[in-house]
Amino acid sequence: MYATVGDRILMHGRTVGAGERHGEIIEVRGGDGKPPYLVKFADGQENLIFPGSDCEIELHAR
């Protein structure tokens, strides 16, 4: 997985009833755009994310 600052991340719910989470990548801590990513979610919470198969990256227009 590859991302840059400003890209959006969509995390699908992993269990029944779990909603999706949307956020913006505000920092890339891995080399060459690789995880982990610091993500700021719509609710203002920031988390360090190692995305799995339940995540999608939406590229920001560069």
CHARMM internal coordinates of N, CA and C (Angstrom, degrees):
IC EDIT
DIST 1 N 1 CA 1.4363
DIST 1 CA 1 C 1.5282
ANGL 1 N 1 CA 1 C 107.83
DIST 1 C 2 N 1.3345
ANGL 1 CA 1 C 2 N 116.46
DIHE 1 N 1 CA 1 C 2 N 141.56
DIST 2 N 2 CA 1.4486
ANGL 1 C 2 N 2 CA 123.16
DIHE 1 CA 1 C 2 N 2 CA -177.40
DIST 2 CA 2 C 1.5190
ANGL 2 N 2 CA 2 C 109.17
DIHE 1 C 2 N 2 CA 2 C -134.21
DIST 2 C 3 N 1.3259
ANGL 2 CA 2 C 3 N 117.40
DIHE 2 N 2 CA 2 C 3 N 135.96
DIST 3 N 3 CA 1.4647
ANGL 2 C 3 N 3 CA 121.40
DIHE 2 CA 2 C 3 N 3 CA 179.18
DIST 3 CA 3 C 1.5193
ANGL 3 N 3 CA 3 C 109.94
DIHE 2 C 3 N 3 CA 3 C -151.22
DIST 3 C 4 N 1.3347
ANGL 3 CA 3 C 4 N 115.37
DIHE 3 N 3 CA 3 C 4 N 163.46
DIST 4 N 4 CA 1.4577
ANGL 3 C 4 N 4 CA 122.00
DIHE 3 CA 3 C 4 N 4 CA 174.23
DIST 4 CA 4 C 1.5194
ANGL 4 N 4 CA 4 C 108.33
DIHE 3 C 4 N 4 CA 4 C -131.41
DIST 4 C 5 N 1.3222
ANGL 4 CA 4 C 5 N 115.90
DIHE 4 N 4 CA 4 C 5 N 165.95
DIST 5 N 5 CA 1.4639
ANGL 4 C 5 N 5 CA 120.91
DIHE 4 CA 4 C 5 N 5 CA 177.64
DIST 5 CA 5 C 1.5240
ANGL 5 N 5 CA 5 C 109.03
DIHE 4 C 5 N 5 CA 5 C -58.56
DIST 5 C 6 N 1.3252
ANGL 5 CA 5 C 6 N 115.75
DIHE 5 N 5 CA 5 C 6 N 134.48
DIST 6 N 6 CA 1.4579
ANGL 5 C 6 N 6 CA 121.72
DIHE 5 CA 5 C 6 N 6 CA -179.28
DIST 6 CA 6 C 1.5210
ANGL 6 N 6 CA 6 C 113.56
DIHE 5 C 6 N 6 CA 6 C 100.62
DIST 6 C 7 N 1.3470
ANGL 6 CA 6 C 7 N 117.27
DIHE 6 N 6 CA 6 C 7 N -18.73
DIST 7 N 7 CA 1.4627
ANGL 6 C 7 N 7 CA 120.01
DIHE 6 CA 6 C 7 N 7 CA 175.57
DIST 7 CA 7 C 1.5220
ANGL 7 N 7 CA 7 C 109.23
DIHE 6 C 7 N 7 CA 7 C -66.60
DIST 7 C 8 N 1.3168
ANGL 7 CA 7 C 8 N 116.31
DIHE 7 N 7 CA 7 C 8 N 154.50
DIST 8 N 8 CA 1.4646
ANGL 7 C 8 N 8 CA 121.99
DIHE 7 CA 7 C 8 N 8 CA 178.36
DIST 8 CA 8 C 1.5240
ANGL 8 N 8 CA 8 C 108.18
DIHE 7 C 8 N 8 CA 8 C -101.62
DIST 8 C 9 N 1.3164
ANGL 8 CA 8 C 9 N 115.80
DIHE 8 N 8 CA 8 C 9 N 148.57
DIST 9 N 9 CA 1.4643
ANGL 8 C 9 N 9 CA 120.93
DIHE 8 CA 8 C 9 N 9 CA 176.97
DIST 9 CA 9 C 1.5247
ANGL 9 N 9 CA 9 C 108.63
DIHE 8 C 9 N 9 CA 9 C -123.46
DIST 9 C 10 N 1.3115
ANGL 9 CA 9 C 10 N 115.57
DIHE 9 N 9 CA 9 C 10 N 138.28
DIST 10 N 10 CA 1.4644
ANGL 9 C 10 N 10 CA 123.13
DIHE 9 CA 9 C 10 N 10 CA 177.88
DIST 10 CA 10 C 1.5141
ANGL 10 N 10 CA 10 C 106.58
DIHE 9 C 10 N 10 CA 10 C -119.28
DIST 10 C 11 N 1.3287
ANGL 10 CA 10 C 11 N 115.69
DIHE 10 N 10 CA 10 C 11 N 120.01
DIST 11 N 11 CA 1.4663
ANGL 10 C 11 N 11 CA 121.33
DIHE 10 CA 10 C 11 N 11 CA 178.44
DIST 11 CA 11 C 1.5242
ANGL 11 N 11 CA 11 C 108.17
DIHE 10 C 11 N 11 CA 11 C -108.24
DIST 11 C 12 N 1.3313
ANGL 11 CA 11 C 12 N 116.28
DIHE 11 N 11 CA 11 C 12 N 113.72
DIST 12 N 12 CA 1.4597
ANGL 11 C 12 N 12 CA 121.54
DIHE 11 CA 11 C 12 N 12 CA 178.72
DIST 12 CA 12 C 1.5207
ANGL 12 N 12 CA 12 C 109.70
DIHE 11 C 12 N 12 CA 12 C -73.25
DIST 12 C 13 N 1.3424
ANGL 12 CA 12 C 13 N 116.69
DIHE 12 N 12 CA 12 C 13 N 147.33
DIST 13 N 13 CA 1.4558
ANGL 12 C 13 N 13 CA 120.81
DIHE 12 CA 12 C 13 N 13 CA 176.34
DIST 13 CA 13 C 1.5176
ANGL 13 N 13 CA 13 C 110.58
DIHE 12 C 13 N 13 CA 13 C -62.46
DIST 13 C 14 N 1.3169
ANGL 13 CA 13 C 14 N 116.58
DIHE 13 N 13 CA 13 C 14 N 135.60
DIST 14 N 14 CA 1.4669
ANGL 13 C 14 N 14 CA 120.45
DIHE 13 CA 13 C 14 N 14 CA -177.06
DIST 14 CA 14 C 1.5196
ANGL 14 N 14 CA 14 C 113.01
DIHE 13 C 14 N 14 CA 14 C -93.06
DIST 14 C 15 N 1.3311
ANGL 14 CA 14 C 15 N 116.95
DIHE 14 N 14 CA 14 C 15 N -14.63
DIST 15 N 15 CA 1.4524
ANGL 14 C 15 N 15 CA 120.41
DIHE 14 CA 14 C 15 N 15 CA 179.96
DIST 15 CA 15 C 1.5269
ANGL 15 N 15 CA 15 C 109.14
DIHE 14 C 15 N 15 CA 15 C -129.13
DIST 15 C 16 N 1.3106
ANGL 15 CA 15 C 16 N 116.40
DIHE 15 N 15 CA 15 C 16 N 161.95
DIST 16 N 16 CA 1.4595
ANGL 15 C 16 N 16 CA 121.52
DIHE 15 CA 15 C 16 N 16 CA 179.33
DIST 16 CA 16 C 1.5273
ANGL 16 N 16 CA 16 C 109.15
DIHE 15 C 16 N 16 CA 16 C -59.01
DIST 16 C 17 N 1.3202
ANGL 16 CA 16 C 17 N 116.02
DIHE 16 N 16 CA 16 C 17 N 129.80
DIST 17 N 17 CA 1.4530
ANGL 16 C 17 N 17 CA 121.35
DIHE 16 CA 16 C 17 N 17 CA 178.72
DIST 17 CA 17 C 1.5166
ANGL 17 N 17 CA 17 C 115.01
DIHE 16 C 17 N 17 CA 17 C 88.75
DIST 17 C 18 N 1.3239
ANGL 17 CA 17 C 18 N 116.55
DIHE 17 N 17 CA 17 C 18 N -11.25
DIST 18 N 18 CA 1.4681
ANGL 17 C 18 N 18 CA 119.58
DIHE 17 CA 17 C 18 N 18 CA 178.01
DIST 18 CA 18 C 1.5200
ANGL 18 N 18 CA 18 C 108.58
DIHE 17 C 18 N 18 CA 18 C -80.87
DIST 18 C 19 N 1.3091
ANGL 18 CA 18 C 19 N 116.29
DIHE 18 N 18 CA 18 C 19 N 128.17
DIST 19 N 19 CA 1.4595
ANGL 18 C 19 N 19 CA 120.72
DIHE 18 CA 18 C 19 N 19 CA -179.21
DIST 19 CA 19 C 1.5204
ANGL 19 N 19 CA 19 C 112.40
DIHE 18 C 19 N 19 CA 19 C -80.73
DIST 19 C 20 N 1.3245
ANGL 19 CA 19 C 20 N 114.89
DIHE 19 N 19 CA 19 C 20 N 172.41
DIST 20 N 20 CA 1.4519
ANGL 19 C 20 N 20 CA 120.65
DIHE 19 CA 19 C 20 N 20 CA 176.00
DIST 20 CA 20 C 1.5216
ANGL 20 N 20 CA 20 C 109.44
DIHE 19 C 20 N 20 CA 20 C -84.11
DIST 20 C 21 N 1.3210
ANGL 20 CA 20 C 21 N 115.73
DIHE 20 N 20 CA 20 C 21 N 152.86
DIST 21 N 21 CA 1.4662
ANGL 20 C 21 N 21 CA 121.50
DIHE 20 CA 20 C 21 N 21 CA 176.82
DIST 21 CA 21 C 1.5246
ANGL 21 N 21 CA 21 C 108.13
DIHE 20 C 21 N 21 CA 21 C -121.81
DIST 21 C 22 N 1.3262
ANGL 21 CA 21 C 22 N 114.71
DIHE 21 N 21 CA 21 C 22 N 136.68
DIST 22 N 22 CA 1.4586
ANGL 21 C 22 N 22 CA 121.42
DIHE 21 CA 21 C 22 N 22 CA 178.81
DIST 22 CA 22 C 1.5197
ANGL 22 N 22 CA 22 C 108.16
DIHE 21 C 22 N 22 CA 22 C -116.93
DIST 22 C 23 N 1.3086
ANGL 22 CA 22 C 23 N 116.55
DIHE 22 N 22 CA 22 C 23 N 140.92
DIST 23 N 23 CA 1.4502
ANGL 22 C 23 N 23 CA 119.54
DIHE 22 CA 22 C 23 N 23 CA 177.65
DIST 23 CA 23 C 1.5147
ANGL 23 N 23 CA 23 C 111.71
DIHE 22 C 23 N 23 CA 23 C -156.21
DIST 23 C 24 N 1.3272
ANGL 23 CA 23 C 24 N 114.87
DIHE 23 N 23 CA 23 C 24 N 172.49
DIST 24 N 24 CA 1.4550
ANGL 23 C 24 N 24 CA 122.22
DIHE 23 CA 23 C 24 N 24 CA 178.15
DIST 24 CA 24 C 1.5151
ANGL 24 N 24 CA 24 C 109.31
DIHE 23 C 24 N 24 CA 24 C -113.42
DIST 24 C 25 N 1.3175
ANGL 24 CA 24 C 25 N 116.35
DIHE 24 N 24 CA 24 C 25 N 135.37
DIST 25 N 25 CA 1.4556
ANGL 24 C 25 N 25 CA 121.16
DIHE 24 CA 24 C 25 N 25 CA 177.72
DIST 25 CA 25 C 1.5255
ANGL 25 N 25 CA 25 C 107.50
DIHE 24 C 25 N 25 CA 25 C -76.44
DIST 25 C 26 N 1.3330
ANGL 25 CA 25 C 26 N 115.95
DIHE 25 N 25 CA 25 C 26 N 119.18
DIST 26 N 26 CA 1.4586
ANGL 25 C 26 N 26 CA 120.25
DIHE 25 CA 25 C 26 N 26 CA -177.69
DIST 26 CA 26 C 1.5311
ANGL 26 N 26 CA 26 C 112.22
DIHE 25 C 26 N 26 CA 26 C -106.82
DIST 26 C 27 N 1.3342
ANGL 26 CA 26 C 27 N 116.75
DIHE 26 N 26 CA 26 C 27 N -11.46
DIST 27 N 27 CA 1.4598
ANGL 26 C 27 N 27 CA 120.32
DIHE 26 CA 26 C 27 N 27 CA 176.54
DIST 27 CA 27 C 1.5225
ANGL 27 N 27 CA 27 C 109.10
DIHE 26 C 27 N 27 CA 27 C -158.45
DIST 27 C 28 N 1.3309
ANGL 27 CA 27 C 28 N 115.76
DIHE 27 N 27 CA 27 C 28 N 136.12
DIST 28 N 28 CA 1.4688
ANGL 27 C 28 N 28 CA 121.95
DIHE 27 CA 27 C 28 N 28 CA 175.18
DIST 28 CA 28 C 1.5206
ANGL 28 N 28 CA 28 C 106.30
DIHE 27 C 28 N 28 CA 28 C -107.59
DIST 28 C 29 N 1.3118
ANGL 28 CA 28 C 29 N 116.74
DIHE 28 N 28 CA 28 C 29 N 117.64
DIST 29 N 29 CA 1.4718
ANGL 28 C 29 N 29 CA 120.54
DIHE 28 CA 28 C 29 N 29 CA -175.54
DIST 29 CA 29 C 1.5176
ANGL 29 N 29 CA 29 C 113.59
DIHE 28 C 29 N 29 CA 29 C -99.60
DIST 29 C 30 N 1.3210
ANGL 29 CA 29 C 30 N 117.62
DIHE 29 N 29 CA 29 C 30 N -12.59
DIST 30 N 30 CA 1.4540
ANGL 29 C 30 N 30 CA 120.84
DIHE 29 CA 29 C 30 N 30 CA 177.28
DIST 30 CA 30 C 1.5216
ANGL 30 N 30 CA 30 C 110.37
DIHE 29 C 30 N 30 CA 30 C -89.33
DIST 30 C 31 N 1.3021
ANGL 30 CA 30 C 31 N 116.48
DIHE 30 N 30 CA 30 C 31 N 165.11
DIST 31 N 31 CA 1.4565
ANGL 30 C 31 N 31 CA 121.04
DIHE 30 CA 30 C 31 N 31 CA 177.91
DIST 31 CA 31 C 1.5165
ANGL 31 N 31 CA 31 C 112.09
DIHE 30 C 31 N 31 CA 31 C -76.80
DIST 31 C 32 N 1.3137
ANGL 31 CA 31 C 32 N 116.80
DIHE 31 N 31 CA 31 C 32 N 145.95
DIST 32 N 32 CA 1.4700
ANGL 31 C 32 N 32 CA 123.05
DIHE 31 CA 31 C 32 N 32 CA 175.89
DIST 32 CA 32 C 1.5207
ANGL 32 N 32 CA 32 C 113.50
DIHE 31 C 32 N 32 CA 32 C 55.75
DIST 32 C 33 N 1.3278
ANGL 32 CA 32 C 33 N 117.89
DIHE 32 N 32 CA 32 C 33 N 37.60
DIST 33 N 33 CA 1.4587
ANGL 32 C 33 N 33 CA 122.07
DIHE 32 CA 32 C 33 N 33 CA 176.10
DIST 33 CA 33 C 1.5138
ANGL 33 N 33 CA 33 C 115.27
DIHE 32 C 33 N 33 CA 33 C 79.07
DIST 33 C 34 N 1.3084
ANGL 33 CA 33 C 34 N 117.11
DIHE 33 N 33 CA 33 C 34 N 11.45
DIST 34 N 34 CA 1.4669
ANGL 33 C 34 N 34 CA 120.95
DIHE 33 CA 33 C 34 N 34 CA -178.87
DIST 34 CA 34 C 1.5247
ANGL 34 N 34 CA 34 C 110.67
DIHE 33 C 34 N 34 CA 34 C -89.80
DIST 34 C 35 N 1.3423
ANGL 34 CA 34 C 35 N 117.47
DIHE 34 N 34 CA 34 C 35 N 159.36
DIST 35 N 35 CA 1.4683
ANGL 34 C 35 N 35 CA 121.64
DIHE 34 CA 34 C 35 N 35 CA 179.17
DIST 35 CA 35 C 1.5171
ANGL 35 N 35 CA 35 C 111.60
DIHE 34 C 35 N 35 CA 35 C -61.25
DIST 35 C 36 N 1.3162
ANGL 35 CA 35 C 36 N 115.85
DIHE 35 N 35 CA 35 C 36 N 161.04
DIST 36 N 36 CA 1.4635
ANGL 35 C 36 N 36 CA 128.84
DIHE 35 CA 35 C 36 N 36 CA 10.32
DIST 36 CA 36 C 1.5260
ANGL 36 N 36 CA 36 C 112.33
DIHE 35 C 36 N 36 CA 36 C -84.12
DIST 36 C 37 N 1.3626
ANGL 36 CA 36 C 37 N 113.90
DIHE 36 N 36 CA 36 C 37 N 160.24
DIST 37 N 37 CA 1.4550
ANGL 36 C 37 N 37 CA 122.11
DIHE 36 CA 36 C 37 N 37 CA 179.01
DIST 37 CA 37 C 1.5256
ANGL 37 N 37 CA 37 C 109.07
DIHE 36 C 37 N 37 CA 37 C -120.80
DIST 37 C 38 N 1.3279
ANGL 37 CA 37 C 38 N 115.89
DIHE 37 N 37 CA 37 C 38 N 138.71
DIST 38 N 38 CA 1.4486
ANGL 37 C 38 N 38 CA 120.56
DIHE 37 CA 37 C 38 N 38 CA 170.61
DIST 38 CA 38 C 1.5180
ANGL 38 N 38 CA 38 C 106.09
DIHE 37 C 38 N 38 CA 38 C -90.60
DIST 38 C 39 N 1.3359
ANGL 38 CA 38 C 39 N 116.29
DIHE 38 N 38 CA 38 C 39 N 121.17
DIST 39 N 39 CA 1.4586
ANGL 38 C 39 N 39 CA 122.42
DIHE 38 CA 38 C 39 N 39 CA -173.08
DIST 39 CA 39 C 1.5182
ANGL 39 N 39 CA 39 C 109.81
DIHE 38 C 39 N 39 CA 39 C -119.42
DIST 39 C 40 N 1.3364
ANGL 39 CA 39 C 40 N 115.12
DIHE 39 N 39 CA 39 C 40 N 135.08
DIST 40 N 40 CA 1.4642
ANGL 39 C 40 N 40 CA 121.05
DIHE 39 CA 39 C 40 N 40 CA 173.41
DIST 40 CA 40 C 1.5181
ANGL 40 N 40 CA 40 C 107.13
DIHE 39 C 40 N 40 CA 40 C -105.16
DIST 40 C 41 N 1.3327
ANGL 40 CA 40 C 41 N 115.63
DIHE 40 N 40 CA 40 C 41 N 119.00
DIST 41 N 41 CA 1.4540
ANGL 40 C 41 N 41 CA 121.70
DIHE 40 CA 40 C 41 N 41 CA -177.77
DIST 41 CA 41 C 1.5222
ANGL 41 N 41 CA 41 C 111.11
DIHE 40 C 41 N 41 CA 41 C -88.88
DIST 41 C 42 N 1.3223
ANGL 41 CA 41 C 42 N 116.37
DIHE 41 N 41 CA 41 C 42 N 165.97
DIST 42 N 42 CA 1.4634
ANGL 41 C 42 N 42 CA 123.04
DIHE 41 CA 41 C 42 N 42 CA -176.16
DIST 42 CA 42 C 1.5260
ANGL 42 N 42 CA 42 C 112.22
DIHE 41 C 42 N 42 CA 42 C -57.30
DIST 42 C 43 N 1.3334
ANGL 42 CA 42 C 43 N 117.44
DIHE 42 N 42 CA 42 C 43 N -29.35
DIST 43 N 43 CA 1.4694
ANGL 42 C 43 N 43 CA 120.24
DIHE 42 CA 42 C 43 N 43 CA -179.77
DIST 43 CA 43 C 1.5295
ANGL 43 N 43 CA 43 C 112.92
DIHE 42 C 43 N 43 CA 43 C -82.85
DIST 43 C 44 N 1.3495
ANGL 43 CA 43 C 44 N 116.68
DIHE 43 N 43 CA 43 C 44 N 4.02
DIST 44 N 44 CA 1.4523
ANGL 43 C 44 N 44 CA 121.82
DIHE 43 CA 43 C 44 N 44 CA 178.36
DIST 44 CA 44 C 1.5161
ANGL 44 N 44 CA 44 C 114.39
DIHE 43 C 44 N 44 CA 44 C 91.56
DIST 44 C 45 N 1.3104
ANGL 44 CA 44 C 45 N 117.53
DIHE 44 N 44 CA 44 C 45 N -9.76
DIST 45 N 45 CA 1.4642
ANGL 44 C 45 N 45 CA 121.86
DIHE 44 CA 44 C 45 N 45 CA -179.47
DIST 45 CA 45 C 1.5256
ANGL 45 N 45 CA 45 C 109.64
DIHE 44 C 45 N 45 CA 45 C -73.28
DIST 45 C 46 N 1.3347
ANGL 45 CA 45 C 46 N 117.03
DIHE 45 N 45 CA 45 C 46 N 140.98
DIST 46 N 46 CA 1.4563
ANGL 45 C 46 N 46 CA 122.81
DIHE 45 CA 45 C 46 N 46 CA 176.05
DIST 46 CA 46 C 1.5230
ANGL 46 N 46 CA 46 C 109.09
DIHE 45 C 46 N 46 CA 46 C -114.75
DIST 46 C 47 N 1.3367
ANGL 46 CA 46 C 47 N 115.62
DIHE 46 N 46 CA 46 C 47 N 133.57
DIST 47 N 47 CA 1.4597
ANGL 46 C 47 N 47 CA 121.05
DIHE 46 CA 46 C 47 N 47 CA -179.91
DIST 47 CA 47 C 1.5130
ANGL 47 N 47 CA 47 C 110.24
DIHE 46 C 47 N 47 CA 47 C -138.19
DIST 47 C 48 N 1.3355
ANGL 47 CA 47 C 48 N 116.06
DIHE 47 N 47 CA 47 C 48 N 148.17
DIST 48 N 48 CA 1.4470
ANGL 47 C 48 N 48 CA 122.59
DIHE 47 CA 47 C 48 N 48 CA 172.10
DIST 48 CA 48 C 1.5270
ANGL 48 N 48 CA 48 C 106.90
DIHE 47 C 48 N 48 CA 48 C -85.80
DIST 48 C 49 N 1.3269
ANGL 48 CA 48 C 49 N 116.61
DIHE 48 N 48 CA 48 C 49 N 122.85
DIST 49 N 49 CA 1.4606
ANGL 48 C 49 N 49 CA 121.93
DIHE 48 CA 48 C 49 N 49 CA -171.41
DIST 49 CA 49 C 1.5276
ANGL 49 N 49 CA 49 C 110.79
DIHE 48 C 49 N 49 CA 49 C -118.82
DIST 49 C 50 N 1.3054
ANGL 49 CA 49 C 50 N 115.84
DIHE 49 N 49 CA 49 C 50 N 133.32
DIST 50 N 50 CA 1.4563
ANGL 49 C 50 N 50 CA 124.18
DIHE 49 CA 49 C 50 N 50 CA 166.70
DIST 50 CA 50 C 1.5254
ANGL 50 N 50 CA 50 C 105.32
DIHE 49 C 50 N 50 CA 50 C -109.41
DIST 50 C 51 N 1.3415
ANGL 50 CA 50 C 51 N 119.35
DIHE 50 N 50 CA 50 C 51 N 91.15
DIST 51 N 51 CA 1.4670
ANGL 50 C 51 N 51 CA 121.23
DIHE 50 CA 50 C 51 N 51 CA -171.67
DIST 51 CA 51 C 1.5225
ANGL 51 N 51 CA 51 C 112.83
DIHE 50 C 51 N 51 CA 51 C -62.65
DIST 51 C 52 N 1.3266
ANGL 51 CA 51 C 52 N 113.88
DIHE 51 N 51 CA 51 C 52 N 144.57
DIST 52 N 52 CA 1.4500
ANGL 51 C 52 N 52 CA 121.45
DIHE 51 CA 51 C 52 N 52 CA 176.74
DIST 52 CA 52 C 1.5166
ANGL 52 N 52 CA 52 C 110.53
DIHE 51 C 52 N 52 CA 52 C -114.81
DIST 52 C 53 N 1.3113
ANGL 52 CA 52 C 53 N 115.71
DIHE 52 N 52 CA 52 C 53 N -160.24
DIST 53 N 53 CA 1.4663
ANGL 52 C 53 N 53 CA 120.81
DIHE 52 CA 52 C 53 N 53 CA -177.47
DIST 53 CA 53 C 1.5222
ANGL 53 N 53 CA 53 C 112.63
DIHE 52 C 53 N 53 CA 53 C -70.62
DIST 53 C 54 N 1.3292
ANGL 53 CA 53 C 54 N 117.55
DIHE 53 N 53 CA 53 C 54 N -10.13
DIST 54 N 54 CA 1.4614
ANGL 53 C 54 N 54 CA 121.59
DIHE 53 CA 53 C 54 N 54 CA 178.95
DIST 54 CA 54 C 1.5282
ANGL 54 N 54 CA 54 C 112.06
DIHE 53 C 54 N 54 CA 54 C -90.73
DIST 54 C 55 N 1.3397
ANGL 54 CA 54 C 55 N 118.00
DIHE 54 N 54 CA 54 C 55 N 10.19
DIST 55 N 55 CA 1.4677
ANGL 54 C 55 N 55 CA 122.13
DIHE 54 CA 54 C 55 N 55 CA -176.86
DIST 55 CA 55 C 1.5221
ANGL 55 N 55 CA 55 C 111.35
DIHE 54 C 55 N 55 CA 55 C -118.92
DIST 55 C 56 N 1.3322
ANGL 55 CA 55 C 56 N 114.90
DIHE 55 N 55 CA 55 C 56 N 149.86
DIST 56 N 56 CA 1.4569
ANGL 55 C 56 N 56 CA 122.22
DIHE 55 CA 55 C 56 N 56 CA 173.48
DIST 56 CA 56 C 1.5163
ANGL 56 N 56 CA 56 C 108.29
DIHE 55 C 56 N 56 CA 56 C -129.29
DIST 56 C 57 N 1.3369
ANGL 56 CA 56 C 57 N 116.22
DIHE 56 N 56 CA 56 C 57 N 143.99
DIST 57 N 57 CA 1.4558
ANGL 56 C 57 N 57 CA 121.88
DIHE 56 CA 56 C 57 N 57 CA 176.40
DIST 57 CA 57 C 1.5295
ANGL 57 N 57 CA 57 C 107.45
DIHE 56 C 57 N 57 CA 57 C -107.13
DIST 57 C 58 N 1.3343
ANGL 57 CA 57 C 58 N 116.16
DIHE 57 N 57 CA 57 C 58 N 128.74
DIST 58 N 58 CA 1.4652
ANGL 57 C 58 N 58 CA 121.87
DIHE 57 CA 57 C 58 N 58 CA 173.95
DIST 58 CA 58 C 1.5180
ANGL 58 N 58 CA 58 C 106.42
DIHE 57 C 58 N 58 CA 58 C -105.01
DIST 58 C 59 N 1.3339
ANGL 58 CA 58 C 59 N 116.55
DIHE 58 N 58 CA 58 C 59 N 114.30
DIST 59 N 59 CA 1.4444
ANGL 58 C 59 N 59 CA 120.75
DIHE 58 CA 58 C 59 N 59 CA -175.11
DIST 59 CA 59 C 1.5207
ANGL 59 N 59 CA 59 C 111.49
DIHE 58 C 59 N 59 CA 59 C -69.09
DIST 59 C 60 N 1.3110
ANGL 59 CA 59 C 60 N 114.98
DIHE 59 N 59 CA 59 C 60 N 137.26
DIST 60 N 60 CA 1.4541
ANGL 59 C 60 N 60 CA 122.75
DIHE 59 CA 59 C 60 N 60 CA 176.04
DIST 60 CA 60 C 1.5212
ANGL 60 N 60 CA 60 C 107.83
DIHE 59 C 60 N 60 CA 60 C -79.33
DIST 60 C 61 N 1.3281
ANGL 60 CA 60 C 61 N 117.87
DIHE 60 N 60 CA 60 C 61 N 141.81
DIST 61 N 61 CA 1.4660
ANGL 60 C 61 N 61 CA 120.49
DIHE 60 CA 60 C 61 N 61 CA 177.98
DIST 61 CA 61 C 1.5240
ANGL 61 N 61 CA 61 C 109.21
DIHE 60 C 61 N 61 CA 61 C -60.49
DIST 61 C 62 N 1.3055
ANGL 61 CA 61 C 62 N 117.01
DIHE 61 N 61 CA 61 C 62 N 124.14
DIST 62 N 62 CA 1.4558
ANGL 61 C 62 N 62 CA 121.37
DIHE 61 CA 61 C 62 N 62 CA -177.63
DIST 62 CA 62 C 1.5028
ANGL 62 N 62 CA 62 C 110.76
DIHE 61 C 62 N 62 CA 62 C -102.95
END
COOR INIT
IC SEED 1 N 1 CA 1 C
IC BUILD
